[in-house]
Amino acid sequence: MQFGVFSVSDITTDPTTGRTPTENERIKASVAIARKVEEIGMDVYALGEHHNRPFFSSSPTTTLAYIAAQTERITLSTATTLITTNDPVKIAEDFAMLQHLSDGRVDLVLGRGNTAPVYPWFGKNIQDGVELAIENYSLLRKLWDEDTVNWSGKFRTPLQNFTSTPRPLDGVAPFVWHGSIRTPQIAEVAAYFGDGFFANNIFWPKEHYQQLIGLYRERYEHYGHGTADQAIVGLGGQFFMRKNSQDAVKEFRPYFDNAPVYGHGPSLEDFTSQTPLTVGSPQEVIEKTLSFREHFGDYQRQLFLIDHAGLPLKTVLEQLDLFGEEVLPVLRKEYADRKPAHVPDAPTHASRVAAHLAAQDAEKATAEA
């Protein structure tokens, strides 16, 4: 099981001080958080993509490349890369470049995003969202898998004898997760290609995500990639911890009540009972996180949203220290003990290179037989 942090890159006023961090402060904070993620022994840092306020992360690959230079072990990923409004050629080249710079420590989550105005900003129509996602991803796969691409489609100019550069590191493209909170067609695409499926698992009750993940698992098996329980699933989650649960609730309540994404809706108590949000002690975080496996089956990646709602960097780093000391060791052991042997680990560059070489050897042996 991989554990990590993902950020949506919001810039939100701290309701306890009235202070709003600058863009520069939040950008630099993302680097500090990623370094702390590695320091405490987590596995992944992922950053979203937005092109509108109040978010700062318009260029995740630039930020992740900077983080790659300051880390040695963690996988660098995206919380969403907009497959609908980014040119597939640019995605192919940017992430291949990041692969080389990070020595393979990169994968990505593709999604349609949740900001409707982004479509016209990039010359697209939101009504074409699902079609764009399917066509653009089909082209992206060709760009990574084939040295010379000849292609034509509905939404961009044709390509003739085109080669994206640099080529993927070691001949293996970055692993792709398809992220969705509501679109079954995206789960279908993930299953068709044998890619991962990431359910952000934050705001809605478990029954909603069970439907999407169940569909993905069923179709993954249908397309012959393995049994349904071997499908590659990632989940989001979120927590706020203190040693004492009452202290956690007292401290987090003003952030919950005033953050745009939470405020003026259900109470903190209702939200924590109905969604994956945990506000409490380390033991409560452990128990709720372990319940995800009961709801969704064995899965490979667990990311947490912890730097949102105006929480200051100092508090976020304290949360990570507490997680590394009291939660992470327990979760690692429990998930390892409970995972059946036939369920695969999360894909890494090294495991994908090994599989690629094995496939080449098998193909060569067949040809020589």
Buried (B, 14 or more C-beta within 10 A) or exposed (E): BBBBBBBBBBBBBBBBEEEEBEEEBBBEBBBBBBBBBBBBBBBBBBBBBBBEEBBBBEEBBEBBBBBBEEBEEBBBBBBBBBBBBBBBBEBBBBBBBBBBBBEBBBBBBBBBBEBEEBBEEEEBEBEBBBBBBBBBBBBBBBBBEEEEBEBEBEBBEEBEEBEBEEBBBBBBBBBBBBBBBEBBBBBBBBBBBBBBBBBBBBBBEBEBBBEBBBBBBEBBBEEEBBEBBBBBBBBBBBBBBBEEBEEBBEBBBBBBBBBEBBEEEEEBEEBBEEBBBBBBBBEBBBEBBBEBBEBBBBBBBBBBBBBBBBBBBEBBBBBBEBBBEBBBEBBBEBBEEEBEEEBEEBBBBEBBBEEBEEEEEEEEEEEEE
